[in-house]
Amino acid sequence: MIYGMYLSATGIVSTLHAQDAIANNLANSETNGFRRQIVSYLERPPEAREDPPRTGGDPRFDLIGGGQLVMPSTFDFSPGAIESTNNPLDVTVEGSGFLAVENEQGMHLTRNGALMLDEAGNLVLANNTASQLLDFEGNPINVGEATDPDVVTIGQDGLVSVRGQPLTRIAVYEAGDPRQLRPVGGTLIRSLDPSTLRQVDPKLLVSSLERSNVDPTTELTRMMASARQLEANANMLRQQDQSLARLVNEVGKIG
């Protein structure tokens, strides 16, 4: 492959990935507890340095680099705006902690504190009823037959009570290494290394929800900048393709 075409192609692929992440941020600008994803790039070293020794090629190409790669997306952990609600089951985690929920895929973390009671009396996420809220012992929180949310209260310390009687305490985890966190959809996050998670004392704001920390204006600006990068790489790829076509079809005839 022509070296310049390869460099332009890697630019197109990485920019398309960035646009997907930005589009996902914009789509979740109104999603409770959503954390903005940040795309980072990494320069790929030339093959002579990545897999020595050199077996051919012009060593001057090593000065250009080996193209652009995309690093795993990270999260922007800045807090979102707090909105008061009239739902006694809505909670906001103060600080950098996460609520713990469990579904068929195992335990996940979330900043989405919009909770509800399902028909079986389990505290679940309102946007994903298959995800059950966990207590400090790692068990799903079930309030029995008390399916009326008015008889279930959640304290600022995470204590869940039914008709004034303490039941259990909500689990809150902090990530020792935030770089290990990955989104899995539906405001859920998983840790690549669960051993880095540590349980902390809950500090909750009751009857409130944390909004997404996405600023649509900022994301639209990033989207336009990404579109210009994509166009520049596509134009370079097109120009190189046209030059190659002229080399094959015209210079060959002259010779």
N, C-alpha and C positions, 0 to 999 in steps of 0.2 A: 504494500500500500504506500502511496506517496505520503511522505512524512507530514507535509502541511495539511493534507486532507484528513489525516488521522487526528491531528491536533484540533482542527475545527470540529470534527465529529465528536470528540470527547467533550468539547465545549457545549455542543448542542445537547448531548445526553445529560450532562450535569445541570444545564440550565432548565431543561424540561422537568427534571426532578425537583428543582427549586420551585418552579411554577406550581407543581402539584402540591407541595407543602404550603405555599402561600394560599392557594385556592382552598385547601383544607382549613387553614386558619380563618379565612374569610367566611367560610361556610359555618364555622363554629363560633362566630363572634358573639352570638347570643346564647351559647351553651353554658350552663352553670358549671363553674369549676374547671373550665377548659384552660389548658396551658398552651401558649403559643409555641409552635415548633420552629426551631432555628436550623437552617441548612448551612453547613460549613464545607469548604472545599479543601482539597489537598493536592499539591503538585506531585504528579507521578514522576519518579526519577527515571532517567533514560535507562535503557536496557543494559548498557555497559556498566552502570553503577548498581542496578538492581540485581543482575545476574552475571557477574563477571566470570571469566574474562571475555573481552570483546572477540566476536568471531567474524566480524565484517562490518561494512558501513562506514560512513564518513564520521570521524570523531568530532567534527565541528557541530554535528547535530546535538551532541551532548550539552552544548551551551544553551540550546533552546529549551530543553526539558522534555519530559515524556508525556505531556498532556495533563489533563485535569481530572481528578477523581472526586467523588462525593463522599464525605465522611458521614457516619451515622448521625441522624438528626438528634439534637439536644432540645431541652425544654427551657423556656423563659419562665423562671420561678417567681417573678415579681407578682405581688398579690393583685387580684381583681377587685373591682368595686363591690362593696357590701350593700345588699338590698334587703330591707325588712319585709317580712311576709306575715301572714296571719295563720300560718300552719305551724302548730306546736312541734311537728316532727322535722321541720327544716332546721338544719344546723350548718354552721360555718366553723371550720377548724382554724383557730388562731395560730399564727406562726407558719412553720414550714412542714407541718405534719400532714398525714393522709389518713383517711378512713380506710378500713380494710373490709373487703367484701369477698364472697366466695361464690363461684358458679361451677359449671361442669368442667371448665378449664383450670380450676384451682383458685388460689387466692390472688387477688389483685388489689391495687391501691386506687384511690380516687379522691379528688377534691370536691366532687359533686355531692352536696349534702341534702339534696331534695329526696326525702324519704317518704315511704308510705307503708301501710300494712296490707299484706296480701290476704287471701281468703283463709290461709292456714295460720294467720297471726304472726307471720315473720316480718321483721323490718327489712324492707328491700329498697333498692333504688327506684325512684319513680319512672325513670326513663329506661330501666332495664330490670324488670321484676324477677328475672332469673338470678340476679346478683343479690345475695343475702348479706346483710350487715353482720359483722363479727364482733364478739365481745373480747375482753382482755384475755380470755382463755382460748381463743380461737374457735369458739362455737357460734353458730348462727343465733341471733337474738330472736326468740319467740316469746310473745306475750300471752300465749294461750288463746282463750276465747275472747279476749278483750280486743275485738276488732274495731272498736270505736276509738279513733285517735284522741278523742277528748279525755279519755281515762288513762292515756299513756303520756307520761311527761319525761323530758330529757333535761338533766341539769347541766350547768356550765362545766361541771367536772366529768361529764359523760355518763352520769348515773341514770339508768333507765328505771323508772318506777311505774307500777300499775296500780291505780287507785290509791296512790300514796305509799304503796309498799315497795321498797327497793327490790329490784330484780337482778340486774347485772350492770356492768360498766362497759361502755363502748371502747373499742381498741383504737388507738391512734399510733401510727408508725412514722418515724423519720428515716430518710435514706442517708446512710453514712457516706455513700458515694453516688450522688445524683447522676453521674455519667452512666450508671448501670440501668437507668430507667428507660423504658421504651413504651410508646403508645400501642394499644391493641384495639382501639375503637370504643365508641360508646362512653367516653370520658374515663375509661379504665386504663391503668398503667400497670406494667409488670416490671419486676426487677430481674435482670440477668443473673444476679448473685443475691439471692434472698438472705444470705448470711450477713449482708451489710445493713439489713433493716434492723432497727431497734425500736422497741415499744416505749412510748413516753406517756406522761400523765396528760390526759385530755384537757384541753382548754377550748371550750366551744362557745360560740354565740348562738343562742337559741332563737327560733322563729326568724331566721335570716339565711340568705344564700349569698355565696360568693359568685359574682359574674365572671365571665371570660375575661382574661387579661389581654385580649386582642384589640388593638386600635385599628379599625377599618381603614382610616386615612393612611396610616403608616404602611399597612399591608398593600393597599392599592399603589402607593408610591413604589414599594419594592417590586410589585408585579410589573409596573411599567418599565422599571430599570432592567428587570429580568427579560422582558420582551425585547428591549433594545439589544441586550447581549445576545439573545437568540438570533435576532435578525442579522447582527454583525457576523456571527459565526456561519450562518446560512449563506450570507453573501460571499464570504471568503471561500466556503466550500464550492459554491457555484462558479466563482471566478477560476478556481483551480481546475475544476472539471472542464470548463470551457478552454482553458489553456492547454490542458491535456488533449482535448479533442482536436484543437488546431495543430498541435505537435504531431498527432497521429495522421490526420487527414490531409494537412496542407504541406507540412515540411517533408513528409514522406513522398509526396508527389514531386516536389521540387528536386529532391535527390534522385 
